[in-house]
Amino acid sequence: MNDARIDALPTVRGKLLLNEPLGPYTWFRVGGAADALFIPADAEDLADFLKALDPTTPVTILGVGSNVIVRDGGVEGVVIRLAGRPWAQIATDGDTLTAGAGALDSMVAKASARAGLAGLEFYAGIPGTIGGALTMNAGCYGAETKDVLVSAWGLNRRGQRIDYALADFGYTYRHSEAPADILWVEAVYRGTADAPEAVQARIDAITSRREQTQPIREKTGGSTFKNPPDHSSWKLVDEAGWRGKLHVAPAPLGGGGAMFSELHSNFMINPGEATAADIEGLGEAVRADVLKKTGVQLDWEIKRIGRQG
């Protein structure tokens, strides 16, 4: 971002950080800096900022950083991160649950258990926030966001409120037809009444299964590839010989290398000093190899943002 654009950034009540490294905000712990990182104080602060922002300035949305690779060259324009209490509020009323876009999926699952609402237990297995869940119809273990969502609202690039009913999203597997530039603010879900202890027991089972089968204590990004029709991505990666195989990007972009986890071969990990180029390069190498060996195209589930190093 040039000096003129930086000088023209709107005044905010939240945090506006220039040339802010984004690696610490992601689970992979890699990537370059944002030209500017904006953490709005609340929805009004965000709306005012978007209304005043030069419409030619690129805007990128970053959640909790669990399902993204920030490239080594950093991100142009403004990165917006919805973090802190105003964005993570969760409330229940009868059979509905309302959650802010910055609420962790796992916390939404826990809140549903306390309220005795069944149907949202699967969120305990998703390492992200509600904003990301809305964007990609997040799901696991046979359930998806579309199964329980009632409605959501957000702000468009001009700071205008946009209201969406479930049908407006046009959800399919890990995909939404909603415009990519909507910054989701809040979502409403509907559960089914059940005993709190029964809901919690199912959450505990999901959590236990996840701990046993996924490298949740590693620097990872969750599921790397979507499951192709009639295939499991982890099996394709495994059968192609990539489980635990270190990949280092060519110089000068390479670092310590990245690999697919020994525990789950659809999870890439940064075992130490990987660069974003190592991690993204690994994914692309596997995609090419699997396509060559099986004829099956693997599509990214992890988002890749920013400039190459």
SEVEX-649680 format. One record per residue (C-alpha): residue number from 1; chain; z, y, x; residue in one letter. Coordinates in Angstrom, 1 decimal. Each point is the difference from the previous one (the first is absolute). Layout:
# residues N
+-----+--------+--------+--------+--------+---------+
! num ! cadena !      z !      y !      x ! residuo !
+-----+--------+--------+--------+--------+---------+
! NUM !      A !      Z !      Y !      X !       A !
...
+-----+--------+--------+--------+--------+---------+
This chain:
# residues 309
+-----+--------+--------+--------+--------+---------+
! num ! cadena !      z !      y !      x ! residuo !
+-----+--------+--------+--------+--------+---------+
!   1 !      A !    0.0 !    0.0 !    0.0 !       M !
!   2 !      A !   -1.0 !    3.4 !    1.5 !       N !
!   3 !      A !    2.4 !    2.9 !    0.4 !       D !
!   4 !      A !   -1.3 !    1.8 !   -3.0 !       A !
!   5 !      A !    0.7 !   -2.9 !   -2.3 !       R !
!   6 !      A !    3.4 !   -0.5 !    1.4 !       I !
!   7 !      A !    0.8 !    3.7 !   -0.6 !       D !
!   8 !      A !   -1.2 !   -0.3 !   -3.5 !       A !
!   9 !      A !    2.2 !   -2.9 !   -1.0 !       L !
!  10 !      A !    2.1 !    0.9 !   -3.1 !       P !
!  11 !      A !    3.7 !    0.8 !    0.2 !       T !
!  12 !      A !    2.1 !   -3.0 !   -1.2 !       V !
!  13 !      A !    3.6 !   -0.8 !   -0.9 !       R !
!  14 !      A !   -0.3 !   -3.5 !    1.6 !       G !
!  15 !      A !   -0.9 !   -0.9 !    3.6 !       K !
!  16 !      A !   -3.3 !    1.0 !    1.6 !       L !
!  17 !      A !   -0.3 !   -1.4 !    3.5 !       L !
!  18 !      A !   -3.0 !    0.7 !    2.3 !       L !
!  19 !      A !   -1.5 !   -2.5 !    2.3 !       N !
!  20 !      A !    2.5 !   -2.6 !   -1.2 !       E !
!  21 !      A !   -0.3 !   -3.6 !    1.5 !       P !
!  22 !      A !   -0.4 !   -2.4 !   -2.8 !       L !
!  23 !      A !    0.9 !   -3.3 !    1.8 !       G !
!  24 !      A !    3.7 !    0.3 !   -0.8 !       P !
!  25 !      A !   -0.9 !    0.3 !   -3.7 !       Y !
!  26 !      A !   -1.9 !   -3.4 !   -0.1 !       T !
!  27 !      A !    1.2 !   -3.6 !    0.3 !       W !
!  28 !      A !   -2.5 !   -0.7 !    2.8 !       F !
!  29 !      A !    1.4 !    2.9 !    2.0 !       R !
!  30 !      A !   -3.4 !    1.1 !    1.3 !       V !
!  31 !      A !   -2.4 !    2.8 !   -0.5 !       G !
!  32 !      A !   -0.6 !    3.6 !    0.9 !       G !
!  33 !      A !    1.3 !    3.3 !   -1.5 !       A !
!  34 !      A !   -0.8 !    1.7 !   -3.3 !       A !
!  35 !      A !   -1.4 !    3.5 !    0.3 !       D !
!  36 !      A !    2.7 !    0.8 !   -2.5 !       A !
!  37 !      A !    2.6 !   -2.2 !   -1.8 !       L !
!  38 !      A !    1.3 !    1.3 !   -3.3 !       F !
!  39 !      A !    3.1 !   -1.5 !   -1.6 !       I !
!  40 !      A !    0.4 !    1.9 !   -3.3 !       P !
!  41 !      A !    3.4 !    0.8 !   -1.5 !       A !
!  42 !      A !   -1.1 !   -1.0 !   -3.5 !       D !
!  43 !      A !   -2.9 !   -0.2 !   -2.3 !       A !
!  44 !      A !   -0.1 !    3.7 !   -0.6 !       E !
!  45 !      A !   -0.1 !    0.7 !    3.8 !       D !
!  46 !      A !   -2.9 !   -2.5 !    0.3 !       L !
!  47 !      A !   -1.9 !    1.5 !   -2.9 !       A !
!  48 !      A !    0.4 !    3.5 !    1.4 !       D !
!  49 !      A !   -1.2 !   -1.1 !    3.4 !       F !
!  50 !      A !   -3.1 !   -1.8 !   -1.3 !       L !
!  51 !      A !   -0.9 !    3.0 !   -2.1 !       K !
!  52 !      A !    0.2 !    2.4 !    3.0 !       A !
!  53 !      A !   -1.5 !   -2.4 !    2.6 !       L !
!  54 !      A !   -3.6 !    0.7 !    1.1 !       D !
!  55 !      A !   -2.1 !   -2.5 !   -2.0 !       P !
!  56 !      A !   -1.9 !   -0.9 !    3.2 !       T !
!  57 !      A !    3.1 !   -1.2 !    1.8 !       T !
!  58 !      A !    0.1 !   -3.8 !    0.1 !       P !
!  59 !      A !    3.1 !   -1.5 !   -1.7 !       V !
!  60 !      A !    1.3 !   -3.5 !    0.7 !       T !
!  61 !      A !    2.8 !   -1.7 !   -1.9 !       I !
!  62 !      A !    2.5 !   -2.1 !    2.0 !       L !
!  63 !      A !    2.8 !   -2.0 !   -1.7 !       G !
!  64 !      A !    2.6 !   -2.0 !    1.9 !       V !
!  65 !      A !   -2.7 !   -1.1 !    2.5 !       G !
!  66 !      A !    0.3 !   -3.7 !   -0.7 !       S !
!  67 !      A !   -3.6 !   -0.7 !   -0.7 !       N !
!  68 !      A !   -2.0 !    2.3 !    2.3 !       V !
!  69 !      A !   -1.4 !    0.4 !    3.5 !       I !
!  70 !      A !    0.0 !    3.6 !    1.2 !       V !
!  71 !      A !   -2.7 !    0.1 !    2.6 !       R !
!  72 !      A !    0.7 !    1.3 !    3.5 !       D !
!  73 !      A !   -1.9 !    3.2 !   -0.4 !       G !
!  74 !      A !    2.3 !    1.2 !   -2.7 !       G !
!  75 !      A !   -0.8 !    1.4 !   -3.5 !       V !
!  76 !      A !   -1.9 !    3.1 !   -0.7 !       E !
!  77 !      A !    1.3 !    2.6 !   -2.5 !       G !
!  78 !      A !    3.3 !   -0.5 !   -1.9 !       V !
!  79 !      A !    1.8 !   -3.3 !   -0.4 !       V !
!  80 !      A !    2.3 !    0.0 !   -3.0 !       I !
!  81 !      A !    3.0 !   -2.3 !   -0.1 !       R !
!  82 !      A !    2.2 !   -0.3 !   -3.1 !       L !
!  83 !      A !    3.4 !   -0.8 !    1.5 !       A !
!  84 !      A !    3.6 !    0.8 !   -1.0 !       G !
!  85 !      A !    2.2 !   -0.2 !   -3.1 !       R !
!  86 !      A !   -2.2 !    2.2 !   -2.3 !       P !
!  87 !      A !   -2.8 !   -2.5 !    0.4 !       W !
!  88 !      A !    2.0 !   -3.2 !   -0.2 !       A !
!  89 !      A !    1.8 !    0.4 !   -3.3 !       Q !
!  90 !      A !    0.2 !   -3.1 !   -2.3 !       I !
!  91 !      A !    1.3 !    0.1 !   -3.6 !       A !
!  92 !      A !    0.0 !   -2.5 !   -2.8 !       T !
!  93 !      A !    0.0 !    0.5 !   -3.8 !       D !
!  94 !      A !   -0.1 !   -3.0 !   -2.2 !       G !
!  95 !      A !   -2.8 !   -2.2 !    1.1 !       D !
!  96 !      A !   -1.7 !    2.6 !    2.2 !       T !
!  97 !      A !    0.5 !    1.0 !    3.6 !       L !
!  98 !      A !   -1.1 !    3.3 !    1.5 !       T !
!  99 !      A !   -0.5 !    0.2 !    3.8 !       A !
! 100 !      A !   -1.1 !    2.8 !    2.4 !       G !
! 101 !      A !   -3.0 !   -0.6 !    2.1 !       A !
! 102 !      A !    2.2 !    0.0 !    3.1 !       G !
! 103 !      A !    2.3 !   -2.7 !   -1.3 !       A !
! 104 !      A !   -0.1 !   -3.3 !    2.0 !       L !
! 105 !      A !   -1.4 !   -2.9 !   -1.9 !       D !
! 106 !      A !    3.0 !   -2.1 !    1.0 !       S !
! 107 !      A !    2.4 !    2.6 !   -1.5 !       M !
! 108 !      A !   -1.9 !    0.0 !   -3.3 !       V !
! 109 !      A !    0.4 !   -3.7 !   -0.1 !       A !
! 110 !      A !    3.8 !    0.3 !    0.6 !       K !
! 111 !      A !    0.3 !    2.7 !   -2.7 !       A !
! 112 !      A !   -1.8 !   -2.2 !   -2.5 !       S !
! 113 !      A !    2.5 !   -2.8 !    0.7 !       A !
! 114 !      A !    2.9 !    2.4 !   -0.6 !       R !
! 115 !      A !   -1.5 !    1.0 !   -3.3 !       A !
! 116 !      A !   -0.8 !   -3.5 !   -1.1 !       G !
! 117 !      A !   -3.8 !    0.5 !    0.0 !       L !
! 118 !      A !   -2.2 !   -2.9 !    0.9 !       A !
! 119 !      A !   -3.6 !    0.3 !    1.3 !       G !
! 120 !      A !    0.5 !    2.3 !    3.0 !       L !
! 121 !      A !    1.5 !   -2.6 !    2.3 !       E !
! 122 !      A !   -3.2 !   -0.4 !    2.0 !       F !
! 123 !      A !    0.5 !    3.5 !    1.4 !       Y !
! 124 !      A !    2.8 !   -1.4 !    2.2 !       A !
! 125 !      A !   -2.8 !   -1.7 !    2.0 !       G !
! 126 !      A !   -2.1 !    3.1 !    0.6 !       I !
! 127 !      A !    0.9 !    2.2 !    3.0 !       P !
! 128 !      A !   -1.2 !    3.3 !   -1.3 !       G !
! 129 !      A !    0.6 !    2.8 !   -2.5 !       T !
! 130 !      A !   -0.9 !    0.5 !   -3.7 !       I !
! 131 !      A !   -2.8 !    2.5 !    1.0 !       G !
! 132 !      A !   -1.7 !   -2.6 !    2.0 !       G !
! 133 !      A !    0.5 !   -2.6 !   -2.6 !       A !
! 134 !      A !   -1.7 !    2.2 !   -2.6 !       L !
! 135 !      A !   -2.9 !    0.6 !    2.4 !       T !
! 136 !      A !   -0.8 !   -3.6 !    0.8 !       M !
! 137 !      A !    1.4 !   -2.0 !   -3.0 !       N !
! 138 !      A !    2.5 !   -1.5 !    2.4 !       A !
! 139 !      A !    1.3 !   -3.5 !   -0.8 !       G !
! 140 !      A !    1.2 !   -3.3 !    1.4 !       C !
! 141 !      A !    1.1 !   -3.5 !   -1.1 !       Y !
! 142 !      A !   -2.3 !    0.1 !   -3.1 !       G !
! 143 !      A !    0.9 !    3.4 !   -1.4 !       A !
! 144 !      A !   -1.6 !    3.4 !    0.4 !       E !
! 145 !      A !    0.8 !    3.7 !   -0.8 !       T !
! 146 !      A !   -2.4 !   -0.1 !   -3.0 !       K !
! 147 !      A !    2.2 !   -2.7 !   -1.7 !       D !
! 148 !      A !    2.9 !    2.4 !   -0.5 !       V !
! 149 !      A !   -1.3 !    3.6 !    0.4 !       L !
! 150 !      A !    0.0 !    2.2 !   -3.1 !       V !
! 151 !      A !   -1.2 !    3.4 !    1.4 !       S !
! 152 !      A !    0.2 !    2.3 !    3.0 !       A !
! 153 !      A !   -0.6 !    3.6 !    0.9 !       W !
! 154 !      A !   -1.0 !    1.8 !    3.1 !       G !
! 155 !      A !   -1.6 !    3.1 !    1.5 !       L !
! 156 !      A !   -3.7 !    0.4 !    0.8 !       N !
! 157 !      A !   -1.3 !    1.8 !    3.1 !       R !
! 158 !      A !    0.3 !    3.3 !   -1.8 !       R !
! 159 !      A !    3.6 !   -0.6 !   -0.9 !       G !
! 160 !      A !   -0.7 !   -0.7 !   -3.7 !       Q !
! 161 !      A !    2.0 !   -2.6 !   -1.9 !       R !
! 162 !      A !   -2.0 !   -3.2 !   -0.9 !       I !
! 163 !      A !    1.4 !   -2.5 !   -2.5 !       D !
! 164 !      A !   -1.1 !   -3.6 !    0.0 !       Y !
! 165 !      A !    0.6 !   -2.8 !   -2.4 !       A !
! 166 !      A !   -0.3 !   -3.6 !    1.3 !       L !
! 167 !      A !   -3.5 !   -0.4 !   -1.3 !       A !
! 168 !      A !   -1.2 !    3.1 !    1.9 !       D !
! 169 !      A !    0.6 !   -1.6 !    3.3 !       F !
! 170 !      A !   -2.7 !   -2.6 !   -0.4 !       G !
! 171 !      A !    2.1 !   -2.4 !    2.1 !       Y !
! 172 !      A !   -1.5 !   -3.1 !    1.7 !       T !
! 173 !      A !    1.3 !   -2.0 !    2.9 !       Y !
! 174 !      A !    1.5 !    2.5 !    2.5 !       R !
! 175 !      A !   -2.1 !    2.7 !   -1.4 !       H !
! 176 !      A !    0.1 !    3.0 !   -2.3 !       S !
! 177 !      A !   -2.7 !    2.2 !   -1.5 !       E !
! 178 !      A !    2.2 !    3.0 !    0.1 !       A !
! 179 !      A !   -1.2 !    2.8 !    2.3 !       P !
! 180 !      A !    1.3 !   -0.5 !    3.5 !       A !
! 181 !      A !    1.2 !    3.6 !    0.4 !       D !
! 182 !      A !    2.6 !   -0.2 !   -2.7 !       I !
! 183 !      A !    3.5 !    0.3 !    1.4 !       L !
! 184 !      A !    2.2 !   -2.1 !   -2.4 !       W !
! 185 !      A !    3.3 !    1.5 !   -0.9 !       V !
! 186 !      A !    1.6 !   -2.4 !   -2.5 !       E !
! 187 !      A !   -0.7 !   -3.3 !   -1.8 !       A !
! 188 !      A !    1.4 !   -1.6 !   -3.2 !       V !
! 189 !      A !    0.4 !   -3.8 !   -0.3 !       Y !
! 190 !      A !    0.9 !   -2.3 !   -2.8 !       R !
! 191 !      A !    2.1 !   -3.1 !    0.6 !       G !
! 192 !      A !    1.4 !   -2.7 !   -2.2 !       T !
! 193 !      A !    3.7 !   -0.3 !   -0.8 !       A !
! 194 !      A !    1.7 !   -2.8 !    2.0 !       D !
! 195 !      A !    3.4 !   -0.7 !    1.5 !       A !
! 196 !      A !    0.6 !    2.2 !    3.1 !       P !
! 197 !      A !    1.2 !   -3.0 !    2.0 !       E !
! 198 !      A !   -3.2 !   -2.0 !   -0.9 !       A !
! 199 !      A !   -2.3 !    2.9 !    1.1 !       V !
! 200 !      A !    2.0 !    0.4 !    3.2 !       Q !
! 201 !      A !   -0.2 !   -3.8 !    0.7 !       A !
! 202 !      A !   -3.8 !    0.2 !   -0.1 !       R !
! 203 !      A !    0.0 !    3.0 !    2.3 !       I !
! 204 !      A !    2.3 !   -1.8 !    2.4 !       D !
! 205 !      A !   -2.5 !   -3.0 !    0.0 !       A !
! 206 !      A !   -2.9 !    2.4 !    0.8 !       I !
! 207 !      A !    1.9 !    1.7 !    2.8 !       T !
! 208 !      A !    1.0 !   -3.4 !    1.5 !       S !
! 209 !      A !   -3.5 !   -1.3 !   -0.2 !       R !
! 210 !      A !   -1.3 !    3.2 !    1.7 !       R !
! 211 !      A !    2.5 !   -0.2 !    2.8 !       E !
! 212 !      A !   -1.0 !   -3.6 !    0.7 !       Q !
! 213 !      A !   -3.7 !    0.5 !   -0.1 !       T !
! 214 !      A !   -0.8 !    3.5 !    1.1 !       Q !
! 215 !      A !    0.7 !    1.9 !    3.3 !       P !
! 216 !      A !    2.0 !    2.7 !   -1.7 !       I !
! 217 !      A !    2.0 !    0.9 !    3.1 !       R !
! 218 !      A !   -3.1 !    0.6 !    2.1 !       E !
! 219 !      A !   -2.1 !    3.1 !    0.3 !       K !
! 220 !      A !   -2.5 !   -1.0 !   -2.7 !       T !
! 221 !      A !   -2.1 !    1.3 !   -2.8 !       G !
! 222 !      A !    0.4 !   -2.6 !   -2.7 !       G !
! 223 !      A !   -3.0 !   -2.0 !   -1.2 !       S !
! 224 !      A !   -3.0 !    0.9 !    2.1 !       T !
! 225 !      A !   -2.9 !   -1.3 !   -2.2 !       F !
! 226 !      A !   -0.5 !   -0.5 !   -3.7 !       K !
! 227 !      A !   -0.4 !   -3.6 !   -1.2 !       N !
! 228 !      A !   -3.7 !   -0.6 !   -0.5 !       P !
! 229 !      A !   -0.9 !   -1.9 !   -3.2 !       P !
! 230 !      A !    1.0 !   -3.7 !    0.3 !       D !
! 231 !      A !    1.4 !    0.5 !    3.5 !       H !
! 232 !      A !    3.3 !    1.0 !    1.7 !       S !
! 233 !      A !   -0.4 !    2.5 !    2.7 !       S !
! 234 !      A !    2.8 !   -1.5 !    2.1 !       W !
! 235 !      A !   -1.7 !   -3.4 !    0.0 !       K !
! 236 !      A !   -3.3 !    1.5 !    1.1 !       L !
! 237 !      A !    1.6 !    1.9 !    2.8 !       V !
! 238 !      A !    2.0 !   -3.1 !    1.1 !       D !
! 239 !      A !   -3.0 !   -2.3 !   -0.1 !       E !
! 240 !      A !   -2.0 !    2.4 !    2.1 !       A !
! 241 !      A !    2.7 !   -0.3 !    2.7 !       G !
! 242 !      A !    1.5 !    3.5 !   -0.1 !       W !
! 243 !      A !    3.7 !   -0.8 !   -0.7 !       R !
! 244 !      A !    2.0 !    1.3 !    2.9 !       G !
! 245 !      A !   -3.1 !    0.9 !    2.1 !       K !
! 246 !      A !    0.4 !    3.4 !    1.8 !       L !
! 247 !      A !   -2.8 !    2.5 !   -0.3 !       H !
! 248 !      A !   -0.3 !    3.1 !    2.2 !       V !
! 249 !      A !   -2.5 !    2.7 !   -0.7 !       A !
! 250 !      A !   -2.4 !    0.9 !    2.8 !       P !
! 251 !      A !    1.1 !    2.7 !    2.4 !       A !
! 252 !      A !    0.8 !    2.8 !   -0.2 !       P !
! 253 !      A !    1.2 !   -0.5 !   -3.6 !       L !
! 254 !      A !    1.9 !   -3.3 !    0.4 !       G !
! 255 !      A !    3.8 !   -0.3 !    0.5 !       G !
! 256 !      A !    2.2 !   -3.0 !    0.1 !       G !
! 257 !      A !   -2.0 !   -1.8 !   -2.7 !       G !
! 258 !      A !    0.6 !   -1.2 !   -3.5 !       A !
! 259 !      A !    0.0 !   -3.4 !   -1.7 !       M !
! 260 !      A !    0.2 !   -1.8 !   -3.3 !       F !
! 261 !      A !    3.5 !   -1.3 !   -0.6 !       S !
! 262 !      A !    1.0 !   -3.5 !    0.9 !       E !
! 263 !      A !    2.0 !    0.0 !   -3.2 !       L !
! 264 !      A !   -2.7 !    1.2 !   -2.4 !       H !
! 265 !      A !   -3.6 !    0.3 !    1.1 !       S !
! 266 !      A !   -1.0 !    2.8 !   -2.4 !       N !
! 267 !      A !    2.6 !    2.3 !    1.6 !       F !
! 268 !      A !   -1.0 !    1.9 !    3.1 !       M !
! 269 !      A !    2.8 !    1.0 !    2.3 !       I !
! 270 !      A !    0.6 !    2.5 !    2.9 !       N !
! 271 !      A !    1.9 !   -2.3 !    2.4 !       P !
! 272 !      A !    0.9 !    2.9 !    2.3 !       G !
! 273 !      A !   -2.3 !    2.8 !    1.2 !       E !
! 274 !      A !   -3.1 !   -0.4 !   -2.1 !       A !
! 275 !      A !   -2.3 !    2.9 !   -0.8 !       T !
! 276 !      A !   -1.6 !    0.6 !   -3.4 !       A !
! 277 !      A !   -3.3 !   -1.0 !    1.7 !       A !
! 278 !      A !    1.6 !   -3.4 !    0.9 !       D !
! 279 !      A !    1.1 !   -0.6 !   -3.6 !       I !
! 280 !      A !   -3.1 !    1.2 !   -1.8 !       E !
! 281 !      A !   -2.2 !   -1.7 !    2.6 !       G !
! 282 !      A !    1.8 !   -3.3 !   -0.6 !       L !
! 283 !      A !   -0.7 !    0.3 !   -3.7 !       G !
! 284 !      A !   -3.7 !    0.7 !    0.5 !       E !
! 285 !      A !   -0.3 !   -2.8 !    2.6 !       A !
! 286 !      A !    1.5 !   -2.5 !   -2.5 !       V !
! 287 !      A !   -2.2 !    1.2 !   -2.8 !       R !
! 288 !      A !   -3.1 !   -0.5 !    2.1 !       A !
! 289 !      A !    1.1 !   -3.4 !    1.2 !       D !
! 290 !      A !    1.0 !   -1.3 !   -3.4 !       V !
! 291 !      A !   -3.3 !    1.2 !   -1.5 !       L !
! 292 !      A !   -1.9 !   -1.7 !    2.8 !       K !
! 293 !      A !    1.8 !   -3.3 !   -0.4 !       K !
! 294 !      A !    0.4 !   -0.2 !   -3.7 !       T !
! 295 !      A !   -2.3 !    2.5 !   -1.6 !       G !
! 296 !      A !    3.0 !    1.5 !   -1.8 !       V !
! 297 !      A !    0.5 !    3.8 !    0.2 !       Q !
! 298 !      A !    3.6 !    1.2 !    0.5 !       L !
! 299 !      A !    0.7 !    3.4 !   -1.4 !       D !
! 300 !      A !    2.8 !    2.2 !    1.3 !       W !
! 301 !      A !    3.1 !    0.5 !   -2.1 !       E !
! 302 !      A !    1.6 !    2.2 !    2.6 !       I !
! 303 !      A !   -1.2 !    3.5 !    0.0 !       K !
! 304 !      A !   -1.3 !    1.6 !    3.2 !       R !
! 305 !      A !    0.1 !    3.8 !    0.3 !       I !
! 306 !      A !   -0.7 !    2.6 !    2.6 !       G !
! 307 !      A !   -2.3 !    0.5 !    3.0 !       R !
! 308 !      A !   -0.7 !   -2.5 !    2.6 !       Q !
! 309 !      A !    1.8 !    0.7 !    3.3 !       G !
+-----+--------+--------+--------+--------+---------+
